[in-house]
Amino acid sequence: MGIKKIFSPSPAKMSVPGEILLSKKQTMPYLPFPQHSCNLPPSD
């Protein structure tokens, strides 16, 4: 039962950082996307 108890928090803790990684990945492409679009229109 000791191992089962360690397995419970393992996936639960992995879910927390996993969601943060998704949020960071979505924020990274969001910043460069609008910045490049704003730099493209004025350059044209």
N, C-alpha and C positions, 0 to 999 in steps of 0.2 A: 504493500500500500504506500510505502515511502516513495517508491519510484513513480507511482501513479500521481502522487501529490505534486511531484516535481514537474511532471509532464503537463499538468493543468496550467500552471503559471507560465510554462515555457511558451505555449502557443498564444496565450493571452498577452504576454509581454511582447511577443513578436508582432502582434496585430497593432500595437500602439505605434512602434517605430515604422511599421509598414505603411500606415496611413500617412505618417509625416513625410515619408519618402515620396508618396504619390502627390502630396500637396506641394512639395518642393519641386517636383518634376513638372507640375502643371504651372507653377509660378515662374519657373526658369524660362520656359518657352513663351510664356505670356509677356514677359518683360522685353525680350529681344524682338518679339514679333511686332509689337506696336512701335517700338523704337525704330526698327528698320523701315516700317511702313511710313513713319513720319519723316524719315530722312530721305525716302525715295521721292515723295511728291515734291518737296522743295528743290531737290536736285534736278528733277525733270524740268 
